[in-house]
Amino acid sequence: MSGFNRFIALLFFSATVSFSVWAMVYDNQFFPLYARTYSRTYLKPSNIIPDLFLMTANDAALNNDESSGIPEIFGKYDQNKLANAIVELGRPNPLQAEFPQLIGFNILWNMKSKLEAQGFALEYNQQVTDHFSFGFNFFAMHVFSRINFELAEPQILSITPEQMLALDQLRREMQQSIGLEAPKFSRGGFSDIDLYFRFGGLWEYTYKFRRIDAGLRIGTMIPTGLTRQVNNPASVPFGGNGHWGVYGALDLEFELKEDWKVGFYGRFSKRFAKKKLDRLTLAGEQPLFGALLAPANIDPGINIVAAPYIRVEDIRDGLGIQANYTYVNHFDDLVTDARPGLQIPPTELAPLNSVTDWSSEYLTLNLFYDFARVRVDKTFAPIVSLMWDIPIQFFGTERVSKTNRISLGIIYSY
C-alpha cells in the first residue's frame, strides 16, 4: 500500500471513530469569523496570515423567507409577557397603574438593530515534519451595537400618540427594574484562541491529480474571548461565550491542472457545558430580557461545518480568484435552572431553548495577488488578499445575523 493510500485509510478511520471534536469561531451566529484557506507547497509549508477586517449588519434571517432585527432571532419582544414575568418575581404588574386595559394583550415591539465591528486577525501554522504541523489563530476587535424599539401594532392597541410615549417610557422602566442597561454596546477585546495540531501530507501526481493536499486537524478552543454581558441585551460574544471546546477538522485540496484547484473543509465540534450566571425566562418573555438573573447550566449544541471552494491562480501576472461556500449548522443548546434547593419563582425555559439552534450560509469571494509569480527574488513574496464574506440564503438559513465582512491581509509562507 502506498504512503498516500495508508494516509487515506488512516484518515477514514479517524473520521469514523474519533471525529467528534470541534474548532475556530464557527459557532458564533453574529459574525462570519472563518479561517482562510490557503495552498501549501513543499518548499514553503509554514505560514503567517495577518488580516484587517470590517463587519456590518442591519438585520437578521429568521428563516429563508423572513428577515428581522438582529435581537429578534431569539423571539419577539412582548411587553405583556415581561410584565407577567415581573409579577412572577413577586412584584405588582407594572401595567396596572397606567395601562390596565392592555393586560392580557400582545404588546409587541419591533427591535431594529445595528452591528458594526473592526479588528485584526492572525493565523499561524508551523510545519514540524512532512506530516505534522501545529498552529493557532485569534483576533482582536471593537464592536458597536444598539437596539431601537418601535411599537409593532399601535392601531390594534387603540392608544393615542401620547400613550405610546408613556408605554415606551414604562417599557424602559420595566427593563431597568430587572437590572437591564440601555440596549447600547460598545466594547473592544480579544477572541477565543484556537490551538490545533494537524496530521496530513502532500502528494504530487497521484490519482491523475497534479497535487493532493489532505489533513486531519484536532484542537481546542480556549475561551479568552469577550463574553455577552447579561445585563446588556445589545451585547454580543466575541467567541463561544466563555465555553471551552474541542474540534476535529478535515481539509482536502486537489490541483486538477496547473493553477486550477478545488477543495473542501469540514468540521464537527462541541463546546463543553458550564454553570454561570445568566438571564432565565419566567413567563415566555424575550430571552435577552429574561426577568430572572440566576445560575444556569448551559450545554451548547454541536456544530457541523461544510465549506467547499474553487481556486484559480495566476490568471494574469500573479492575479487569482477564489470562491468559498460555507454552511454552518448549530444544534440546540440546553439551558437548565441551576439554583440550589426549591427553585422559586419557577422558570419556563422551553421557549428559550427552542431558539438556540441556527444555521448560516456564506459566499466568500477572494481576489488575491501572488508576488512569487512575478518577482525574481522570492525571499519575501507574500500573497495579498482582499476578501468579502457575503451572507446568502440558499439551503436553509435560520436565526443568524446577516453580517458582511470585508478583510484585507497577506499570506506569508516560508
N, C-alpha and C positions, 0 to 999 in steps of 0.2 A: 504493500500500500504506500503511495507517495506521501510526502510530507503534507501536501495540501489536503489529500483525502483523509489522512489521520486527523488534521485540524477540523475539517468539516464534521467528521464523526464526533469529535470531542465537543464541538460547538452545539451539535444537535443534542447530545447527551446532556450538556449543561443547560440548554434551553428547556428541555423537557423535565429535568429532575430538579434543578435548583434555580430556575429562572423566576424567582418570586420576590425580587427586591427592587429598589427604586432609584431616581436621580434628579439633577438640576432643578430649577424652579419651574417645572412644567405644571405644578398643581396650584397655580395662582390664577383665579378667574378674572382678575382685573388687568393684568399686564402680560403681553407675549414675551416672556423672558426666556427665549430659546437660545440654545447654543448654536454657534456657527458650525457648518460642515466645511471640511477642507480636505484637500488631497495630499496624502503623504508620498514621499519619494525615498528611495534607498539612501541617497546622498544627504538629504536633509529631513530626517524623520521627526525631529522635535520642533516645537513652535511656541511663539508668544503672540497673543492676539488681543491688543487693546482696542477699545471701542468707545466712542462718544455717541450718545443717543438722546432722542427726544420722543416723548409719547404724549398722546392726547386722546380724549374720548368725551363724547357728549351724551351718549345713550348706550343702551344695552340690548341684547337679544333675549327676550323671554323664551322664544322658540323660533322656528324658521319663518313663521308668518307674522310675528308680533314683536314690536320694539317697545322699550320703556325707558324710564330713568334708571340710572345705574343702581341706586339702592332698591329699586322695585324688583330686582332679581330674587330678593328674599320675601316678596309679597307686598301687597298694597297696604298703605297706612290708613287705618280706620280709627278715628279719634274715639269712637264709642267703645271699641274693644280696649283701647288704652285706659279709658275711664273705668271700665269693668275690672281691669287688672289692678288699678289703684284701689278700687273697693276691696279686692281680694287681699290687699295689704292691710286692711282694717281701717281705711280712711273713708271719709264721705265721698260720694260721687261728685267730681268737680263740675259736672254739667248741671247739677241740680239747681244751683243758685240762679244762673242766667239763662240756661237753655234746657229746662225740664221737658219741653215739648220734643226735643231731639233725642232723648234717652230711648234706646232701642232701635234707632235708625242707623243705617250705614252713613257715617260721616267720613267720606273718602277724600284724601288729599293726594294729588299728583306730586311726585318728588322729582323735579328737574335737577339735573346734576352736571358737574363739570369736573374733569380729572386731567391733570397735567403733570408731567414728570420730565426731569432732565438728569442725566447721570453719566457715569463712567463704568465700563465693564472690563474685566481682564480674565482671559483664559490662558492657561499654561499647560503644556504637555511635554514631558521629558521622556525620550526613548532611553531605555536602560540596556536591553538586549534586542535581538532581532524580533522577539515575540513578546516582549514585556515593556510596558511604559506605565507611568503614573502622571497624574495631573490634578489641577484644581481650577475652580472658577468662582468668581464673586463679582458683585457690583456695588457701587455707592450711588445714591440718587436723592434728589429732593422732589417731594410730591406736594402738590396743592390740589385740594378737592373741596367741594361745597355742595350743599343741598338746598334748593329753593322750593318752598311749598306753595301749592296752588290748589284751592278748593275745587274738587273734580265736578260736583254736580250741585251748584248752589241753587238752581231753579227747582230741583226736587225737594230741597230742604225748606223752600219758601221763606228765605230770610232776606233782610234788607242789606244794602252795602255796608251800613254801619254795624249791623250784626255780624257780617262776615269778618270785619276787622276785629270785633270783640271775640269772635270764635277763634280767630288766628292767635290773638293775644293769649287766650285761655289755653290753646294748644302749647304755646311756648312755656306757660307757667306749669302745665301738667308735666312736660318733659323735664323742666328744672326741678320739680318736686321729687322726681325719682333719681336725681343726680346726674342728668344728662347735660352736657355742654351745648352751646350753639353749634349747629352742624357745619362747621368750617374747620379744615385741617390743613396745616402747613408744617412740614417736617422733613428733615434730612436724616439719612442714616445708611447703614450697610445692609446687605442682603445676607441670606444664609450662605454658607460656604459648602460647595460641592467638591468633595475629595474622593478620587477614584483610582482604581487600578485597571489597566486594560491588557488583555491577552489576545494576541492576534498576529497577523503577518501579511506580507506582500508576496504575491506570486505573479511572475510575468509569463506571458504566452502560455496560459493554461486554459484548457477547455475552450479554445478558439477565441479567448479574450486577450487583448494586449496586456492587461493587468487586472488582477483581482486583489482587493484590499478588504480583509474581513477581520472583525474583532468582537470580543465579548468584554463588556465593561461592568465591573461591580464597584459600588461605592457607598458613601454615606452623605447625608445632608446634615450639616452642623447648624443648629438653629441660632445663628448670630444675628439674623435679620430683625428689623423693626417689626414689632407685633401690633395688632389692632388695639386701639385704646377703647376699652369697654364703655367709657363714659362719653365718647365722641362718635356719633353714628356716621360721620363723614370720613373717619379714618379708615385706612386700608393697610393690610400687612404687606411687607416687602418680600416675604417668602412664604414659608409654611406655617406662619403664625405661632412660632415657638415650639414646634414639634420636631423631634429627631426623625430621620428617615433613612431607609436603605433602598437600594435600587439595583436593577440589572438592565443593561442596555446592549443591544445588538446593532452593529453597523456593518454595512456591506457597500462596496463600490466596485463597479465593473467598467473598465475602459473598453468600449465597444470597438472603436477605431481611434486613430490618432486625434486627441483633443475632444472626443465625444465620450461623456461618462454619464452613467445612471447610478443611483444609489438608493439606499433605504436605511432609515434609522428608527429603531423601535425601543420602547421602554415598558417595563412593568414595575410599579413602585408602591411603596407603603410607608406612610408616616405612623409613628407609634402613638398610642393613647397617652393622654396626660390629664392630670387633675389640675384645674386652675380656676381662678375667679372669672365668671362670665355672666352675661345677661341671659336670664331664663324667662320664658313666657308663662303667663298665668291664665290668660283668657283669650288666646289667639291673636294677641297684638303683634305688630310687625317685629320680627326678631331683633333688628338693630335697636329697637326701642323697648326691649323687654323690661318689664317693671321690676323684676327681682334681680338684684346683684348678689350672687351666691356661688359657692364652689360647684363645679360641674366636672364630670368625667367626659372627655371629648376623645372619641376614637375616629380619626379620619378614615375615609374610604380609600380604596385602592385607586391607582391611576394607570391608565393604559394610553400609550402614545404611539402613533404611526406617522412616519414622515418620509415619503419618497421624494426624490429630486432628480433633476436632469441638469447637466452642466456642459457648456460648450466653451472651450478655451481657445485663445489666440485666433479670434475671428479676424482681427486685423491688428498687427503690431502689438500684441500683448493684451488686447481688449477681449473680455469674455463676459458671458452671462450665465446665470443660474436661476432656476425656478424651483422652489420647495413648496410642497403641500404638507401641512401639519394638522393632524387630528388628535385631540386630547379628550378623553372621557374620564370623568371623575365620578366614582360611585358614592352612594350615600354615606355621610358621616353618621355617627351615633352619639347623641348628646344625652346624658342622663344626669339626674339630680344627685349631687354628692354630699348634700347636707347630712350630718350625722343625726341619729335619733328620729323623732317624729318630724316629718317634713311639712311644716305649716308656715305659710299657706302652700297648698299642693300645686305643683307645676303642671302645665299642659304642654308637653314638648313634642307631640306628634306633628303639629303644624311647622315647628322649627326644623325638625328632622326631615320633613318632606321637601324642603327647599335647599338641601345641602348637596344634591347631585347636580352635575352640569357637564356640558360638552362644548368644545370650541373648535373652530376651523380657521386656519390662516393660510394665505398665499404669500410667500416671501419671494420678492424679486431682488436679485443681487447683480449689480453691474460692477465688474472688477477689472483692474489693470495690473498685469503681471510684469514687473520691471525686469525679471530674469529673461524674458523673451526678447528684450531689446538692448540690454546692457551687456557690454563685453566683459566688464569687471562685475562678477556676480557675488562678490564678498557680502555686499549689502544690497539685496534686490527683493524688497518686500512686494506683497500684493496689496494694493489699495482697494478698498471695497466700500461701495455705497449700497445699503440695503433698505428695503421698505417692507415691513410686515403689515399685511392688509387683512382685516377681518372679513371673512366670507361666510355665506350660509348656503351650503350645498347638500350635505348628507343629514345633518341633524344638530344644528347649533341650539343651545338652550342655557339660559341663565348665566350669561357671561357679558362682561363689558366689551363693547366694540371699540377696542383701543388700537390706534395706529401707532407704529413705531418706525422712526427713521434713524438709522445709525451709520456712522462713518468711522472706519477703522482700518487697521493694517494687519496682515498676517506675515509675521517674520519667521521664516523657517531656517533651521541650522542643523 
